[in-house]
Amino acid sequence: MTILENLHESIKQVIKNAVEKAIANNEIDPVSEYDIQIETPREKEHGDFATNIAMMLTKILRKPPRTIADAILKNMDFANTYIAKAEVAGAGFINFFLDNSWLYDVVGVIDEQGDNYGRINLGNGKKVMVEFVSANPTGPMHMGNARGGALGDCLASVLDWAGYNVTREFYVNDAGNQIEKFAVSLEARYIQELKGEDAIEFPEDAYHGDDIRQHAKNFIALYGDKYLEAEQTERRKALVDYALKLNIQALKDDMDLYRIHFDNWFYESTLHNSNEVMETIELLKQSGYTYEKEDALWFKTTEFGLDKDDVLIRANKIPTYFAADIAYHRNKFSVRGFDKVINIWGADHHGHIARMKGAMQALGIDPDRLDIITMQLVRLMRGGEIVRMSKRTGKSITLHDLLEETNVDAARFFFNLRQASSHFDFDLELAVEQSNENPVFYVQYAHARICSIIRHLSGEGINVKNAKDIDLTALVQPQELDLLRKLTDLTEEIKAAATTMEPSRLTRYLMDLAALFHSFYNACRVNCDDQNLMHARLKLICCVKTVIANVLNMLGVNAPEKM
């Protein structure tokens, strides 16, 4: 168990013993089953920890909570615990005040665990897939992909630190309507490049990006007019085979640049080639959730709370994207055996959530095993104005453009500053500003400043000692104790971030820890005359350095030693 978990259990045992003693003394009536909750008060004057046990028992004992709390407190024994005192407050809360010795334990734990401090076993090795980005391979990545990439990768890291067996996956939509549209677009540009703009009308609903035109030019450089008189099917296949491979490699290159490394790149085409789409449709038929109408096969989506049913197989006998997506999720659960699947989708996919969960239920898969996080849009800002075009290309800003204009550290940190469900304004100027107003700089500077102190003292022959060789009781200043308390909070923050699937808790934690360190730096000199205090403070800031580096590593952000 973690330091806080052990501490909570110790306090719970004190409460349980006190309740039993109060019953034995006939101060309260017998009670068998009750839950003891320990929480951290918001205000320091209310103690280190508190319990609402008296409020929980008032319905059972039919006494005012304050009366119950007084009886419990009267029978408490603090021997062999960290509890210095306890008192009843308000309507019946019991507040616990601890001596400082419990805080010193964290230094030894960090000393022992080092780069692994913060890891917990909440997940117990359960298999979890996080599928994110999954950008359409017919074009470059946009801002939604940039945010989704940072959110998904950091969430996967949090789950890994929380003890889950995590797989990162990118779903490549290399089949279906968008590939047909891609083929039509490439073909039109290919013909136009060879025979002129008037040779063929460019379809209104085709892809109009410059990347399509560039693909056509590069294809001509390799193959000339070889496919101009070929059958349309052959020509389109040759163009797609050429361009799609390049686009997918560009997606992989962008992800590498963004420090995202997927365990799997799963191709939609494999679901069709392996017949899994049709197998899944057959299973849905057997479930009784399908029917035929107008030569098409429909899924009874309305039975899962939606306002209309959805087509699985069109009248032309071609499965829809929805059918393939159901097969893909069945593959995740039934074929590859993931205990939980987490998808990160754009907010425009919100209506698809109930459909997919309904499909899982129809297949006999618990829909609660599928979690879908929807993320809101990003606005890029510069000088208080919305930015829509890239400085370099004059076109819509892509992920690649963003990383050129800012940097990977800023992008990954900034996109995890807010919950996925909130709209986010990304300030391009702030992201590269070297000031305390820039949150990633503020955190990284704390790490670099600690490294500078350690280097300076090392140059004077003063090196960091092991925790067991230091008298940590010298750390009594409020700034020192606040830092120690924050260090103990890390495991609980990781647990909460994993449980709520909210990695933004970790950026907030880092900003709070950095602020506490900067306050400590301004109030407490490390290289002081008191040798014992100096070594205790040096060890303390080394622990802060380790924790900042660990969490930055979790977020995929560098922890620089010099700035």
Beta strands, then each sheet from edge to edge (+ up, - down):
strand 1: 38-39
strand 2: 49-51
strand 3: 83-89
strand 4: 93-98
strand 5: 127-131
strand 6: 165-172
strand 7: 264-267
strand 8: 290-293
strand 9: 296-299
strand 10: 310-313
strand 11: 340-346
strand 12: 370-375
strand 13: 378-382
strand 14: 385-387
strand 15: 424-427
sheet 1: 1+ 2- 4+ 3-
sheet 2: 7+ 6+ 5+ 11+ 12+
sheet 3: 8+ 9- 10+
sheet 4: 14+ 13- 15-
end
